Every structure is written in C-alpha cells, then in structure tokens.
Amino acid sequence: MGHTNSHELARRLPIAALLAIPLLAFQASVFAGDATEPERLAVLMRQLDMLDRLAEHSERLPKQDASRYHFDYARLREDIERVRSGIRDYLTPQRAQPRDPTTLIGDYRQEAEDAP
C-alpha cells in the first residue's frame, strides 16, 4: 500500500509544482505591501482557480487503493466555489443583498463505495 501512495504522489507533484511556480512568483510581489486590496483578492481568486483545477484533476484519477475512505473532491470544489463567489460579490457588489449564510462543509472524507 505504501508503494502505491508514493507512486501516486510522484505523479501529482510535478503537476502541482508547474501550476504553483508562476503564481508564487507573482504572489510575492503582490503581498509585499504595495498592492491594493482588489489586487490581493485577484491573486486569491487565481489561487482558488489553481486549487480547483488540482482538485478536478485529482478527482478524475482512478482510485488505486482499497481504503475505506477517500477524499471528497466534489465537496471541496463546492466550498472553493462558495469562497470564490464571496470574493466576487465583494469585488462587484450589487445593491444591498443578503449574504449567503451557508457555512462551508469542511468534511472531505467520503466512504468508499466498495467498502466491506
């Protein structure tokens, strides 16, 4: 089982690194203190986009272990969208509208379908 997990991790790390390098370089200058709040929020939106793409990619990969629980990527992606929506609403406010009182789900463990 340890071999399968390390092999899976080895497949995912290069993708994550390639996506993260340009974003981290830009992020350093934005958070140095001279960026406006909308610029900082734009960086956060790009980070959420990157995280969503990684979650989508990971969700598509075949499950290779027989563990009882798997990470619930669909729930994570719903929460990412909820956070993204909140930032968008802040950046482009409509008339005074009630905010979405829904809390983040937060529980991303999902029982495997073929668990004994």
Backbone bond lengths (Angstrom), bond angles and torsions (degrees), N, CA, C in turn:
res aa  C-N    CA-C-N  psi(-1)  N-CA   C-N-CA  omega(-1)  CA-C   N-CA-C  phi
1 M - - - 1.443 - - 1.525 110.68 -
2 G 1.327 119.82 -38.95 1.451 122.53 179.64 1.514 112.38 -62.70
3 H 1.334 115.58 -35.66 1.466 119.92 179.05 1.524 111.10 -65.39
4 T 1.321 117.16 -41.90 1.466 121.08 179.69 1.520 110.66 -62.75
5 N 1.325 117.64 -44.78 1.460 120.98 -179.50 1.519 111.76 -64.56
6 S 1.332 117.89 -41.07 1.459 119.58 179.91 1.528 110.70 -69.02
7 H 1.325 117.46 -34.90 1.467 120.65 176.94 1.525 110.41 -66.13
8 E 1.324 116.65 -43.08 1.467 121.56 179.02 1.527 110.12 -63.42
9 L 1.314 117.20 -43.11 1.461 121.74 178.64 1.530 110.17 -62.82
10 A 1.312 116.92 -40.39 1.462 120.58 179.59 1.526 111.43 -63.55
11 R 1.327 117.55 -30.75 1.467 120.80 177.65 1.518 111.68 -73.95
12 R 1.323 117.57 -33.98 1.462 120.90 -174.13 1.528 113.34 -85.52
13 L 1.311 118.60 -30.57 1.466 121.12 -175.31 1.522 114.01 -60.25
14 P 1.337 120.59 -44.80 1.471 118.67 -179.83 1.523 112.61 -60.91
15 I 1.317 117.58 -37.35 1.467 120.70 179.01 1.522 109.90 -64.07
16 A 1.323 116.07 -47.11 1.465 120.34 -179.53 1.526 110.83 -62.74
17 A 1.322 117.10 -41.00 1.462 120.49 -179.32 1.525 111.24 -64.63
18 L 1.319 117.00 -43.55 1.466 120.02 179.72 1.526 111.85 -62.98
19 L 1.312 116.83 -37.20 1.459 119.77 178.77 1.525 111.91 -73.65
20 A 1.311 117.28 -32.01 1.458 120.89 -172.86 1.527 114.11 -83.24
21 I 1.314 119.37 -30.94 1.468 121.79 -173.23 1.528 113.06 -57.66
22 P 1.333 120.46 -52.80 1.475 118.50 -179.38 1.524 112.41 -64.66
23 L 1.296 116.01 -36.29 1.458 119.74 -179.02 1.524 111.21 -67.21
24 L 1.315 117.69 -41.25 1.460 120.78 179.92 1.524 111.44 -66.18
25 A 1.315 117.53 -37.27 1.461 120.26 179.00 1.523 110.68 -64.01
26 F 1.318 116.83 -43.70 1.460 120.45 179.21 1.523 111.03 -70.16
27 Q 1.308 115.94 -38.59 1.459 121.44 -177.77 1.524 111.78 -60.09
28 A 1.311 118.13 -37.85 1.463 121.19 -178.48 1.521 111.27 -59.71
29 S 1.319 117.47 -41.64 1.461 119.58 -179.55 1.520 111.65 -73.03
30 V 1.317 117.78 -35.17 1.462 120.65 -178.74 1.520 111.22 -68.45
31 F 1.316 117.62 -41.95 1.451 120.43 -176.99 1.529 112.73 -88.56
32 A 1.319 117.58 10.08 1.460 120.58 177.67 1.519 111.54 -70.61
33 G 1.312 118.16 -13.26 1.454 120.44 176.13 1.508 114.37 119.52
34 D 1.316 118.29 -13.27 1.457 119.64 -176.70 1.528 112.81 -100.87
35 A 1.326 118.31 5.05 1.464 121.44 -179.77 1.527 110.38 -90.91
36 T 1.309 114.89 149.67 1.462 119.94 176.95 1.527 109.11 -79.69
37 E 1.317 115.21 165.27 1.464 119.06 179.23 1.528 112.09 -60.20
38 P 1.335 119.43 -44.60 1.469 117.97 176.73 1.536 113.17 -59.15
39 E 1.328 117.69 -35.11 1.470 120.33 177.09 1.524 110.72 -66.62
40 R 1.329 116.86 -42.31 1.471 120.03 178.32 1.527 110.51 -64.40
41 L 1.329 116.50 -40.70 1.464 119.67 179.05 1.528 111.22 -67.90
42 A 1.319 117.14 -33.03 1.468 120.35 176.12 1.530 110.32 -63.97
43 V 1.334 116.78 -38.83 1.467 120.57 176.34 1.525 109.68 -64.27
44 L 1.320 116.55 -43.49 1.464 119.49 178.09 1.531 111.34 -61.04
45 M 1.326 116.86 -38.55 1.469 120.31 177.80 1.532 110.46 -62.92
46 R 1.326 117.38 -41.16 1.467 120.16 178.11 1.529 110.59 -65.46
47 Q 1.325 116.66 -37.77 1.462 119.69 177.26 1.527 110.61 -65.17
48 L 1.320 116.77 -40.60 1.465 120.05 176.91 1.527 110.53 -63.66
49 D 1.334 116.71 -39.40 1.466 120.55 177.12 1.528 110.58 -61.15
50 M 1.333 116.21 -43.64 1.457 120.58 179.69 1.529 110.00 -64.39
51 L 1.323 116.93 -44.66 1.458 121.05 178.95 1.527 110.76 -61.84
52 D 1.315 116.84 -40.18 1.462 120.93 178.51 1.529 110.82 -64.02
53 R 1.328 117.15 -42.14 1.473 120.15 178.05 1.527 111.06 -63.72
54 L 1.337 117.10 -40.94 1.465 120.08 178.09 1.526 111.00 -64.51
55 A 1.328 116.71 -41.13 1.465 120.45 178.67 1.525 110.47 -65.37
56 E 1.328 116.38 -41.14 1.464 120.33 178.78 1.528 110.43 -63.08
57 H 1.322 116.33 -43.89 1.466 120.65 179.05 1.531 110.49 -63.24
58 S 1.320 116.80 -45.67 1.464 120.83 -179.01 1.523 111.45 -64.28
59 E 1.324 115.80 -35.59 1.463 120.48 179.86 1.531 111.03 -64.70
60 R 1.314 117.11 -32.58 1.470 121.87 -178.63 1.523 113.43 -77.83
61 L 1.329 117.22 -21.54 1.463 119.89 -178.93 1.523 109.88 -67.11
62 P 1.324 117.35 143.36 1.473 119.13 178.51 1.524 110.57 -67.42
63 K 1.316 115.05 142.33 1.469 120.37 176.60 1.523 107.15 -76.23
64 Q 1.330 116.05 122.11 1.456 119.32 -173.05 1.515 113.53 -107.04
65 D 1.303 118.00 -3.58 1.460 118.56 178.61 1.527 109.18 -115.04
66 A 1.300 115.44 162.87 1.460 120.91 -176.54 1.522 111.28 -102.32
67 S 1.315 117.58 28.89 1.459 119.12 -178.93 1.520 110.33 -69.03
68 R 1.302 114.47 158.20 1.463 120.71 -176.12 1.520 111.85 -71.62
69 Y 1.317 116.57 -32.26 1.458 120.80 -177.46 1.522 110.53 -118.41
70 H 1.314 114.69 148.56 1.458 122.17 175.17 1.519 108.00 -129.84
71 F 1.309 116.36 156.88 1.462 121.11 177.55 1.522 108.63 -69.95
72 D 1.326 117.00 133.69 1.463 122.24 -178.05 1.531 108.87 -90.43
73 Y 1.321 115.69 87.89 1.460 121.18 -177.95 1.521 112.20 -66.37
74 A 1.320 117.76 -31.59 1.468 120.29 179.38 1.529 110.38 -62.42
75 R 1.315 117.53 -43.15 1.471 120.46 177.81 1.521 111.41 -64.66
76 L 1.326 115.88 -42.13 1.462 119.36 178.11 1.519 109.91 -59.27
77 R 1.326 116.94 -44.66 1.462 120.39 -178.64 1.529 111.21 -65.21
78 E 1.325 117.92 -34.66 1.470 120.77 175.74 1.526 110.54 -63.60
79 D 1.334 116.45 -42.91 1.464 120.04 179.02 1.524 111.48 -67.20
80 I 1.327 117.45 -38.85 1.466 120.56 176.81 1.521 109.36 -60.29
81 E 1.327 116.77 -43.30 1.465 120.25 179.44 1.525 111.25 -64.72
82 R 1.319 117.32 -36.71 1.460 120.74 178.63 1.540 110.56 -64.94
83 V 1.331 117.13 -42.27 1.469 121.02 177.61 1.526 109.69 -65.94
84 R 1.330 116.42 -44.73 1.466 121.58 179.04 1.531 110.32 -58.73
85 S 1.307 116.70 -42.49 1.461 121.76 179.45 1.527 111.23 -63.44
86 G 1.325 117.02 -39.77 1.460 120.63 177.85 1.520 112.14 -63.27
87 I 1.328 117.00 -41.30 1.469 120.54 178.21 1.525 110.16 -66.72
88 R 1.337 116.44 -43.29 1.475 120.04 177.94 1.524 111.02 -59.81
89 D 1.331 116.29 -43.55 1.468 120.28 179.27 1.526 111.19 -61.74
90 Y 1.327 116.58 -36.46 1.463 120.29 178.85 1.530 110.77 -69.42
91 L 1.327 116.37 -42.86 1.464 120.27 -176.77 1.524 112.82 -71.36
92 T 1.306 117.82 -31.69 1.466 121.87 179.38 1.528 108.76 -129.06
93 P 1.327 116.65 74.77 1.470 119.58 -175.22 1.528 111.82 -67.37
94 Q 1.302 114.88 140.98 1.456 122.32 171.77 1.530 106.28 -88.40
95 R 1.295 116.12 -171.83 1.460 117.43 171.29 1.516 107.28 -59.88
96 A 1.296 117.03 165.26 1.461 120.85 -177.53 1.529 110.18 -53.54
97 Q 1.303 115.69 106.01 1.458 122.52 179.70 1.523 108.25 -118.51
98 P 1.321 116.69 149.12 1.469 117.90 175.81 1.523 109.96 -64.85
99 R 1.313 115.40 144.44 1.457 120.37 179.17 1.515 110.27 -81.63
100 D 1.312 116.26 158.90 1.462 122.10 177.95 1.525 108.68 -71.95
101 P 1.332 118.21 113.00 1.467 120.25 -177.44 1.521 113.30 -81.39
102 T 1.319 118.32 0.97 1.453 121.67 -177.66 1.522 109.84 -66.58
103 T 1.313 115.76 131.52 1.460 119.86 178.17 1.523 109.52 -88.00
104 L 1.315 115.89 160.44 1.459 120.75 177.22 1.520 109.15 -66.39
105 I 1.300 116.73 147.52 1.458 121.48 -178.40 1.523 109.95 -69.43
106 G 1.305 117.53 -54.80 1.454 122.06 173.18 1.517 116.06 79.24
107 D 1.313 120.97 -23.87 1.458 122.69 -179.20 1.520 108.03 -96.15
108 Y 1.333 116.25 106.70 1.457 120.14 -173.20 1.530 113.29 -108.20
109 R 1.324 116.88 15.24 1.461 119.08 177.72 1.521 107.84 -94.71
110 Q 1.314 116.17 129.48 1.455 122.38 -176.52 1.517 108.11 -124.69
111 E 1.326 116.74 131.07 1.456 120.03 -179.67 1.525 109.44 -70.02
112 A 1.317 115.45 136.76 1.463 120.71 -179.56 1.521 109.57 -65.46
113 E 1.328 115.96 144.95 1.462 120.95 -177.44 1.523 112.46 -67.61
114 D 1.314 117.30 -31.53 1.462 120.43 -176.56 1.524 112.54 -102.35
115 A 1.348 117.11 24.16 1.467 120.71 -179.59 1.523 110.03 -69.81
116 P 1.341 117.49 143.79 1.479 120.30 -179.37 1.511 111.71 -69.11
